């Protein structure tokens, strides 16, 4: 882990705990926390092999429809079923998911202090009577799951905003690290679809805001305010993860070409600008805003201006990390060496 990555991790950790002892402006807290989370997730996604989960164009086009169906289902569920019952079931689900996400987030920091064979030797556990069902893990993963388990017990019992945020940030980092859009074309399709999705469900229906307020689970980050009528500002995890995987793709594109974060800088700037505009408009109108309305044009617009300025539209549109790169042997070796150096 390089110095700037370590600094970003420490800054994110400090900012997360800061409201416990300091009065932190919630607007700045939203912007800095979201940006640091995207930054950390992007650099964790840079590996010798691309993320395992790659989205296709078809998946990207269907995603807003599937998301709409799930959102509407949750709205109806909260409307006709006891909120306490629904949230109790969701707490059990996120308890397990939280242990996995938090353990995976802590693992890179923990494994350096453990014996090498603890990180490499796989333990295979097979389910009784169903031997085809098995789980593989290492001793290091078991060690990382211990603090994760205790933390999730605290979250389930107290539902403290700090526990909610730490789990939410872990989900975001893991999502950005593990998911790949494959290409910028797929990314543009996904962001364009969610741009419309966010506007429709926030501005034209009460569904999004109602579900966000009723859903007692770490699907949003909570930022304490000094306003008793509105004790928390909220930011949905989707407003971090979805643009974040696009920004991470820009970083991996730079790394694959041996560039020094050229397109990553422009995409990250666009994300930051979109988030700032969201906060400004929200405070101006004193109403909930669809963050992707401002973030999507910021990210795609900054990337588009950058590649047009450099005359590199074709290589950017042709980039597809789900397919083997068709480059010469010497170029491939140079690229691998740079990538391995970057990961180290």
N, C-alpha and C positions, 0 to 999 in steps of 0.2 A: 504494500500500500504506500503510495507516494505521499509526500508532505501535504499537498493541497487536498488530497482525499481525506487524510487523517484530520486535517484542520476542519474540513466540512463536517465530518462525523462528530467531532467534539463540539463544534458550533451548534449543530442540530440537537445534540444531547443537552447542552447548556440552555438553549432557547426553550426546549420542551419543559425543563424543570424551573426555569426562571420565574414564571408567574406565581410559584409557591412562595417566593421570598421578595419579589419585586413587583411593582406595578408596571406591567408591560402594555404598551398601546396595542389593542387587539388588531388594529389595521396593519401595523407593521409586523405583528406576530403572524398573521395570516400569510402575508407576502413572503417573509423570510423563511418561515417553516416550510411552506410549499416549495419554494425555490431550492432550499437546501435538500429537501427530500428528493426532488427531481435530480439534482446534481449528484447526490450520493448513489441513487439508483442507476443513473446513466453510467457512471464509472464502474460500478459493480457488474454491469452488463457486458463490459469489454473483456472477452475471454478468447482463448485459442479457437473455440468453436462457437458459432452463434447460438442464441437462446434456443432451447429445445422446442418451445411452442411457437409455431409460426402461423400467422393468419393469412388466409387466401382472400382474393378479391370478393368471392362469393360470401365468405364469412363476414367480411367487412360490410357488405351491402345488407346482410341480414341482421347484423348486430343491433342497429337502432330499433328494428321491428321486435326482435327478441327482448331487448331492454324495455321497450314500451309495454309488451305483454306482461313482463315480470313486475314492472312498476304498477300497472293497473291492477294486477292480481293482489299485490301487497296492499294497495289502497282499499280494495274491496274486502280483503281479509281483516284489516284493521276496522273497517266500517261495520262488519257483521259478526265478528268474533271478538272475544275479550282481548284487549290489548295486553293485559298481564299474561294471559296464556300464550299468545303469539310471541311475546318477548321472552318468555321463559324457554320456549322451544328454540328460539334464535340464540339465546344465551348459551344453551348446551352446544349448539352447532359452532358458534364462534369460540367457545371454550377450546374445543379440539383444534379448530383451524388456527386459533391464536397461538397455541403451543407450537404448532408446526412452523408458522410464519416467524414467530419470535426466536425460536431455536435456530432456524436457518439464517436469520439476520445476525444473531450473536456468534454463530459458528466460526466465521473467518477470524474473529478476534480471539476466540478461545483456543482454537486448534494449535496455535503457535506455542502454547504453553504445555501441550500434551505430547506424550511419546508419539513418534512418527507412525508406528504400527497401529496406534489407536485411530489415526486418520485414514489409514489405507485398508486395514483388514475388515472385510465385510462379514457381518453376522446375518444369517438368513433365518427368519422365523416363519414357520409354516403353521397355518391355522389347523387345529385339530379337526379331523374328519373331512376337511376340505384342503387337501395337501396342494392343490393347484393354486390356492390363494397364499401368497407369501409376501413378506416385507423384508427388504434389505436395509441395513443400517450399520453404522460404525459406533465404536465406543465414544468417539468424540461427539457424535450426534446425541447420544444418551446424556453425556455430561451437559451439553448445551440445552437439552430439554428440561433439566432440573430447575434452573431459575425461571425458564419459560412457564413451567407448570405452576410454581408458586405464584408467579405474577398473575397468571390467568385465574387462579383461585381468588386472589385479591380483587381482580376485576369483576368476577362473577358475584362476589359477596358485597362489594361496595359500590360498583358502577361509578367510580370516581372519574372525573374528567381526565386526569393525568393517565390513568390506566387505559382509558378509551383512546387517548392520543398516541400512546406508545404502541398499542396494538395496531391502530390505524396507520401509523407511519411504517410499521413493520410490513403490513399488507402492501402499502404503496411501494416500498423498496423492493420487495420480492416480486411484485407485479412488473415493475419496470425492468428488473434484472432478468426475469424468466421469460417474458413475452417478447415476441418479435413480430413486427409488421411485414417483414420480408423485403418489401420494396416501398419506395416513396409513393408509388401509384396507389398501393393498397392503403397506405397511411392517409393519403388525401381523400380517398373514398370514405374511410372510416370517420375521419374528422368532419368531413362535409355532412355525412349522415347524422352524426351526433350534434353538430351545430344546429340542424333543424330540430332534432329531438329535444334538445335542451330548451330552445326557444318555445316550442309548442307546449311542453309540459309545465313550464314555469309561468309563461305569460298568458296562456289561453285556458289553463285549467288550474284548479287548486291541488292537483294530485301530488306533484313533486314536493311542494312545501309541506303538505299534510303528512306524507310518508316520512320525510326527513325529521319532522318533529315527533312522530309517533314511534319511529324505529329506534328502540333503545339498544343499539348495537354499534360496534366501531366501524360504521360505514361512512363516518364523517369525523372531521377534527373539530374539537371544541376549544374556543379561545375565550377565557374569562374577560368580562367587561366590568366596568364600575356602575353599570345601569341595572338597577334592581328589576326593572320591567323587562329587560332583555339581558339576562345574566351571561349569555354566551353568544359569540359570533360563530358561525358554522361554515365549513368548507367541505363539500363532498369529496370522497376519495377518487371518484371518477374524474374530477377536475384536476387531479394530480397525475393519476396513472395513465389515462388515455393520451393527453399531450406528452406525458413523460416518455412513453414508449416511442413516440415519434422523435423526440429530442435525442433519445438514446440511439435510435437508428442513424441520426445525423452524426453522432459521435463515432459510431462504428464504421460509418462511411469514410470519415476522415482518417481513422486509424488504418483502414484497409488500403488507403492510398498513401499512407505515410505522412499525411498532413497534420499540422499543429492546430487541431480543433477549429478549423475555419468555419465549417457549416454548423458545427455544434454551437459555436459562439452566437451565430445569428439566430438559430432556433431557440437557444436558451434566452437570448435577449427578447425575442418575440413572445416567449412564454411569460417572462417577467413583466413586460410591458402590458400584455393582455390582462394579467392578474392585477396590476396597478390600476388600470382603467376600470376593471370590475369593481374594485373597492371604492374608487372615486365616484362612480355612477351610483353605487349602492348607497353611499352616504349622502349624495346629492338628492336622490329621490326617496331616501328612507324606505326602501323596499327591496325584497329579495331579487337578485339578478342571476340569470343563467350565465355562469362564468365562461362557458365555452363560446358564448356569443362574442366575447372579446378575445379569448385565448386563441381560438382557432384561426381567425384572421391574422392575429399577431404572429403565430408560429409559421403558418404557411406563407403569409405575406413576406416576412423577413427572409425566409428561405428562398422564395421566388425572386425577390429583388437581388439577393446575393448571387444566385446562380445566373440570372440574366446579366448582371453586371460583369461577371467573370466569363460569360459565354460558355457555361458548362451545363446547359439544360440537358443535353443528350446523355452524358455520363451519369448524371443524377437520376434521370428517369430510367436508365437501363440497369441501374444497380439493383441486384436481387441477391440477398445473402442466403436465400434458401437453395440457390443453385451453386455448383462449383464454379469458382472464378476461372475464366478462360484467359489466363495470362501465361507468359513464358515462364520456363522453369526458374531462371535466375531471378525474375521479378517476383515470382511466388515465394522463393526462398527469402528474398529481401523483405517482402511483406510479412512473412511468418516471423522473421527475426524481430521486426519492429513491433509486431503485435505482441509477441511474447515479452519483449522488453516493456511494453506499455502495461501489460497485465501484472508483471512483477512490480 
